Amino acid sequence: MIHLRGAKALRIAAVAATTGLAILAGATGAAADTVVKWLHLETDPNYVAVWRKIADQYEAKHPGTKIEMQFLANEAFKAKLPTLLQSKDAPDFFFSWGGGVLKQQQQTGALLDLTSAMNAKDGAWLKSYNQAAIKGLTFDGKISAVPYKLGTVSFFYNKALFAKAGVDASSIKTWDDYLAAVKKIKAAGIAPIAGGGGEKWPIHFYWSYLVMRDGGQQVFNDAKNGKGNGFNDPAIIKAGEQLAELGKLEPFQPGYLGTTWPQALGVFGDGKAAMILGFENTVANQRTNSGDGKGLADDNIGRFAFPAVTGGAGLPTDTLGGLNGWAVTKKAPPEALDFLAYLTNAENERTMAQAGMIIPVAVGAEDGVKGPLMHEAADQLAHSTWHQNFFDQDLGPSVGRVVNDVAVGIVSGQISPKDGAQQVQDAFEQDQL
């Protein structure tokens, strides 16, 4: 049941509102504005400006509704959200990475079940999205978030630094090729990789991808479902050994263990490291976080997929990345759903794609994707043989935290690959109790 505030209870067009296909109508008069609280963690001011313009357009069409944007930095967001969701200051909707974290939030009763709202009016709202995105945000038959974007993690590199080191990115096809490139770049006096070890999760991309390449989907699915050897599977231990091998090369910039993700993007954008393993919008984000606000020129940045592992069960076309959405809290008014349907409609998702923000999930918005590297990411996703959500999100907060700790511990030589696998398995078993 959707909670209605004050005079807004007079709005009996709730069904139309929840489909997002009709402008809310009803008694506004002298009633106080309905404020929809939107919690996000976007640091790029250009992206926030795009959102604000969309929100302003919505407000102009819906007198009496105000969209209030609230920001928390990534780590603060993760730390404070569980408490915030149980308080009177809970947002009406907030950014979600999906996976086990979202499922847990649903199970605590903090979220609005969106199933009936999205299926209203013959499912028009539901059908407006890529159905794989809907499926990925559905748990136990309940839609837990409104789809927002798809994404994939890949390597971005500084073409000038690669040329200086004599490295041809197109020749990096296997993990051995990658390690050889790292050695060659370092020999040229260049830091090979910009690393964000201070927040830990950026390092887990390496461990996750190696697990995927070594074990394939079956090994990972068995592990997270408590089958076979779990996270002690030989393929997972091997992934840790390969990550340790990378760590022994000391491939990151000095002080990487204390570097945040925005700072790592700045290291790459300032030309102080040859590459970074990052999100599909890395080109824009390196610019924002660079010292001069300009960063590397677009044509000086290349991209390549995480390499294959020789003899591994995983495919080079398997991808790791996000399926992001907007989760709605139980207290949210109908206006929150109506705005979300508007925010993520094809026109606005096209606008966001044109700004380089997203790979859209709204049907018909695909033509908005601009820029060659974003096109590459979209094409890679279109041909993905297995798209896996971030491990730290998919496995839930408790296990995910250990995954991040273990990834940093292995690459820095503080934890052995075998002990790391056991720690993840122990956390998984504890989480099942």
C-alpha positions in Angstrom: 0.0 0.0 0.0 1.4 3.4 -1.0 1.5 5.9 1.8 -0.2 9.3 0.9 0.7 12.5 2.7 -1.8 15.0 4.0 -4.0 16.6 1.3 -2.3 14.5 -1.3 -4.5 11.6 -0.1 -7.2 13.3 -2.2 -5.2 12.2 -5.3 -7.1 9.2 -6.4 -5.2 9.0 -9.7 -2.6 6.9 -7.9 -2.7 4.1 -10.5 -2.1 6.5 -13.3 0.7 8.0 -11.3 2.4 4.7 -10.6 2.5 3.8 -14.3 4.3 7.1 -15.0 2.1 7.5 -18.1 -0.1 10.2 -16.9 0.4 13.6 -15.3 -0.7 13.6 -11.7 -3.9 15.5 -11.3 -6.0 16.3 -8.3 -6.4 18.7 -5.5 -3.3 20.9 -4.9 -4.9 24.2 -4.1 -3.3 25.7 -0.9 -1.9 22.4 0.2 1.8 22.2 1.0 4.1 21.0 -1.7 4.9 17.3 -1.8 8.7 17.0 -1.5 10.2 13.9 -3.1 13.6 13.2 -1.6 16.1 11.7 -4.0 19.4 10.3 -2.6 22.3 9.9 -4.9 26.1 9.6 -4.9 27.0 11.2 -8.2 30.1 13.4 -7.9 30.2 14.7 -11.5 28.6 18.2 -11.4 27.8 18.0 -15.1 25.8 14.8 -14.5 24.0 16.3 -11.6 23.1 19.3 -13.7 21.5 17.0 -16.3 19.4 15.4 -13.5 18.5 18.8 -12.1 17.2 20.0 -15.4 15.0 16.9 -15.8 13.7 17.5 -12.3 13.0 21.1 -13.0 11.1 20.1 -16.1 9.1 17.7 -14.1 8.3 20.3 -11.5 7.1 22.7 -14.2 4.6 20.1 -15.4 3.6 19.1 -11.8 2.8 22.1 -9.7 2.9 21.2 -6.0 5.7 18.6 -6.3 9.3 19.4 -5.5 12.2 17.2 -6.2 14.9 17.5 -3.6 18.3 16.1 -4.5 20.4 14.8 -1.6 24.0 13.7 -1.9 26.2 11.3 0.0 29.7 10.2 -1.0 30.1 6.6 -1.9 31.5 5.2 1.3 29.3 7.4 3.5 26.3 6.2 1.5 27.1 2.6 2.1 27.8 3.2 5.8 24.8 5.4 6.6 22.1 4.0 4.4 21.0 1.0 6.6 20.4 3.4 9.5 18.9 6.0 7.3 16.3 3.6 5.9 15.0 3.0 9.3 14.7 6.6 10.3 12.2 9.4 9.7 14.8 11.0 7.4 14.8 8.1 4.9 14.8 9.3 1.3 11.9 8.5 -1.0 14.2 6.8 -3.5 17.9 6.1 -3.7 20.6 4.7 -6.0 21.1 0.9 -5.9 23.7 -1.4 -7.3 21.2 -4.3 -7.1 22.3 -7.7 -6.1 22.3 -9.1 -2.6 22.4 -5.7 -0.9 19.2 -4.7 -2.6 17.6 -8.1 -1.8 18.5 -7.7 1.8 17.0 -4.2 1.9 13.8 -5.7 0.4 13.7 -8.4 3.0 14.0 -5.9 5.9 10.8 -4.3 4.7 12.4 -1.0 4.0 11.4 -0.9 0.3 8.2 -0.5 -1.6 7.3 -3.6 -3.7 7.0 -2.1 -7.2 5.5 -5.1 -8.9 1.8 -4.0 -9.0 2.7 -0.4 -9.9 4.9 -1.4 -12.8 2.3 -4.0 -14.0 -0.6 -1.5 -14.0 -2.1 -0.4 -17.3 -1.3 -3.7 -19.0 2.3 -3.4 -17.8 3.1 -0.3 -19.9 5.7 0.9 -17.4 7.2 -2.5 -17.1 7.5 -3.0 -20.8 9.3 0.3 -21.3 12.6 -1.2 -20.0 15.1 -3.9 -21.1 13.5 -7.0 -19.6 16.8 -8.4 -18.5 17.2 -5.3 -16.3 13.8 -5.9 -14.7 14.7 -9.5 -14.1 18.0 -8.5 -12.4 16.2 -6.3 -10.0 13.5 -8.8 -9.1 13.8 -11.0 -6.0 11.2 -13.6 -4.9 8.9 -12.3 -7.6 9.0 -8.7 -6.3 10.4 -5.9 -8.4 12.7 -4.0 -5.9 14.0 -1.1 -7.9 13.2 0.9 -11.1 15.9 0.2 -13.7 18.3 3.0 -14.5 21.4 1.8 -16.3 23.7 -1.1 -17.3 27.4 -0.9 -17.1 30.6 -2.9 -17.5 34.1 -2.6 -16.0 37.0 -2.6 -18.4 40.5 -1.2 -18.8 41.1 2.3 -20.0 44.5 3.4 -21.0 46.6 6.5 -21.9 47.6 6.0 -25.5 50.6 8.4 -25.2 52.0 6.5 -22.2 51.4 3.1 -23.9 53.3 4.4 -27.0 56.1 5.7 -24.8 56.4 2.3 -23.2 56.2 0.5 -26.5 53.0 -1.4 -25.6 50.3 -2.3 -28.1 47.0 -2.5 -26.3 45.4 -4.5 -29.1 47.9 -7.3 -28.4 46.7 -7.8 -24.8 44.4 -10.8 -25.2 45.4 -13.0 -22.2 46.3 -12.4 -18.5 49.9 -13.3 -19.4 49.9 -10.6 -22.1 48.6 -8.2 -19.5 51.3 -9.0 -17.0 53.9 -8.6 -19.7 52.5 -5.1 -20.6 52.6 -4.1 -16.9 56.3 -5.1 -16.7 57.1 -3.2 -19.9 55.3 0.0 -18.7 57.0 -0.1 -15.4 60.4 -0.6 -17.1 59.7 2.6 -18.9 59.5 4.5 -15.6 55.7 4.8 -15.7 53.2 3.7 -13.0 51.2 1.0 -14.9 47.9 1.2 -13.0 46.0 3.8 -11.0 44.7 2.0 -8.0 42.1 3.0 -5.4 43.0 0.6 -2.6 41.7 3.0 0.1 38.1 2.2 -0.7 39.0 -1.5 -1.4 36.1 -2.2 -3.8 38.0 -0.9 -6.8 40.6 -3.7 -6.3 37.9 -6.4 -6.0 37.3 -5.9 -9.8 40.6 -7.7 -10.4 39.8 -10.6 -8.2 36.2 -10.9 -9.5 37.2 -10.9 -13.1 39.9 -13.5 -12.5 37.4 -15.7 -10.7 35.1 -15.3 -13.7 37.8 -16.0 -16.2 39.2 -19.0 -14.3 36.0 -20.6 -13.0 33.3 -19.4 -15.3 29.7 -18.9 -14.4 29.2 -22.5 -13.0 31.9 -22.2 -10.4 30.7 -18.8 -9.1 27.1 -19.8 -9.1 27.9 -23.0 -7.2 30.0 -21.0 -4.7 27.3 -18.5 -3.9 24.7 -21.3 -3.6 26.8 -23.3 -1.2 27.6 -26.1 -3.6 30.8 -28.1 -4.2 33.9 -26.6 -2.7 32.3 -23.2 -2.4 34.8 -20.3 -2.5 37.6 -22.8 -1.9 37.2 -24.1 -5.4 40.6 -24.6 -7.1 39.7 -22.1 -9.8 39.0 -19.4 -7.2 42.2 -20.1 -5.4 44.0 -19.9 -8.8 42.4 -16.4 -9.4 43.9 -15.3 -6.1 47.3 -16.6 -7.1 47.1 -14.6 -10.3 46.1 -11.5 -8.4 49.0 -12.0 -6.0 51.3 -12.3 -9.1 50.1 -9.0 -10.3 50.7 -7.5 -6.8 54.3 -8.7 -6.7 55.0 -6.5 -9.7 54.0 -3.4 -7.6 51.9 -2.1 -10.5 50.0 0.7 -8.8 51.0 4.3 -8.0 52.8 4.9 -4.7 50.4 5.1 -1.8 47.6 3.3 -3.6 46.4 1.6 -0.4 45.3 4.9 0.9 43.9 6.3 -2.4 40.2 6.8 -2.9 38.4 6.0 -6.1 38.1 9.7 -7.1 41.8 10.2 -6.4 42.6 7.2 -8.5 40.6 8.7 -11.4 42.6 11.9 -10.8 45.9 9.9 -11.0 44.9 8.5 -14.4 43.5 11.8 -15.6 46.7 13.7 -14.6 48.7 11.2 -16.7 50.5 9.7 -13.7 49.5 6.1 -14.5 49.1 4.3 -17.8 45.7 2.6 -17.1 42.8 2.1 -14.8 40.2 -0.6 -14.5 37.0 1.3 -14.3 33.4 2.0 -15.2 32.0 2.7 -18.6 31.9 6.5 -17.9 35.6 6.6 -16.9 36.4 9.1 -19.7 34.1 11.7 -18.1 35.0 10.9 -14.5 38.8 11.1 -15.1 38.2 14.6 -16.4 36.2 15.7 -13.4 38.7 14.3 -10.9 41.9 15.5 -12.7 43.9 18.4 -11.3 43.0 20.8 -14.0 39.5 19.6 -14.5 40.3 18.7 -18.1 42.1 15.5 -17.7 43.2 13.4 -20.7 41.8 14.3 -24.1 39.2 11.9 -25.3 41.3 10.8 -28.2 44.2 10.0 -25.9 42.1 7.3 -24.1 41.7 3.7 -25.3 39.8 0.8 -23.9 40.2 -3.0 -23.8 38.2 -5.8 -22.2 39.6 -7.7 -19.2 41.8 -10.3 -20.8 41.1 -14.1 -21.0 42.9 -16.6 -18.8 44.5 -19.4 -20.8 42.8 -22.7 -19.9 40.1 -20.9 -17.9 36.5 -22.0 -18.0 35.2 -18.4 -18.4 34.7 -16.7 -21.7 36.4 -13.5 -22.7 32.9 -12.2 -23.6 31.7 -12.6 -19.9 31.3 -9.2 -18.4 31.4 -7.7 -14.8 29.5 -4.6 -14.1 26.4 -2.9 -12.7 22.7 -3.2 -13.2 21.8 -0.1 -11.4 18.4 1.1 -10.3 16.4 3.4 -8.0 15.0 1.7 -4.9 11.9 3.2 -3.5 11.2 3.3 0.3 8.0 2.3 1.9 7.1 5.9 2.9 7.4 7.3 -0.6 4.4 9.2 -2.0 2.9 8.4 -5.4 4.7 11.4 -6.8 8.0 9.6 -6.3 7.0 6.8 -8.6 5.6 9.2 -11.1 8.8 11.1 -11.2 10.9 7.9 -11.4 8.9 6.8 -14.4 9.6 10.2 -16.0 13.3 10.2 -15.0 13.8 6.9 -16.7 11.6 7.2 -19.7 13.2 6.8 -23.2 13.5 10.6 -23.8 15.3 11.3 -20.6 17.5 8.2 -20.7 18.4 9.3 -24.2 19.4 12.7 -22.9 21.5 11.1 -20.2 23.2 8.8 -22.7 24.0 11.7 -24.9 25.7 13.4 -22.0 27.9 10.3 -21.6 26.3 9.3 -18.3 24.8 5.9 -18.9 24.2 2.9 -21.1 20.4 3.2 -21.0 17.9 0.5 -20.1 14.8 2.3 -21.4 13.6 0.8 -24.7 14.2 3.2 -27.6 17.0 5.2 -25.8 19.9 3.2 -27.3 20.5 5.7 -30.0 21.5 8.3 -27.4 24.8 6.5 -26.7 27.6 8.9 -27.8 31.4 8.6 -27.9 33.4 5.7 -29.3 34.4 4.2 -26.0 30.8 4.3 -24.6 29.7 2.7 -27.8 32.3 0.0 -27.3 31.0 -0.7 -23.8 27.4 -0.8 -25.0 28.4 -3.2 -27.8 30.3 -5.4 -25.3 27.2 -5.6 -23.1 25.0 -6.4 -26.1 27.2 -9.4 -26.8 27.9 -10.4 -23.2 27.7 -14.2 -22.7 27.3 -13.7 -18.9 26.9 -10.3 -17.2 27.7 -10.6 -13.6 26.8 -7.9 -11.0 29.7 -6.7 -8.8 30.7 -9.5 -6.4 30.6 -7.2 -3.4 27.0 -6.3 -4.2 25.8 -9.6 -5.5 27.0 -11.5 -2.4 25.4 -9.1 0.1 26.9 -6.6 2.5 28.6 -9.1 4.9 30.2 -11.3 2.4 30.9 -8.4 0.0 32.9 -6.6 2.7 35.1 -9.6 3.1 35.6 -10.0 -0.6 36.8 -6.4 -0.8 39.2 -6.9 2.2 40.5 -10.1 0.7 41.2 -8.6 -2.7 43.3 -5.9 -1.2 45.0 -8.3 1.2 46.0 -10.6 -1.6 47.3 -8.0 -4.1 49.3 -6.3 -1.3 50.7 -9.6 -0.1 49.1 -9.5 3.3 46.9 -12.6 2.7 47.7 -15.8 0.8 45.3 -16.7 -2.0 44.3 -19.9 -0.1 43.6 -18.0 3.1 41.7 -15.4 1.2 39.4 -17.9 -0.4 38.8 -19.5 3.1 37.9 -16.1 4.6 35.3 -15.5 1.9 33.9 -19.0 2.4 33.8 -18.5 6.2 31.9 -15.2 5.7 29.5 -16.9 3.3 28.8 -19.8 5.8 28.3 -17.3 8.6 25.9 -15.3 6.5 23.8 -18.4 5.9 23.2 -19.0 9.6 
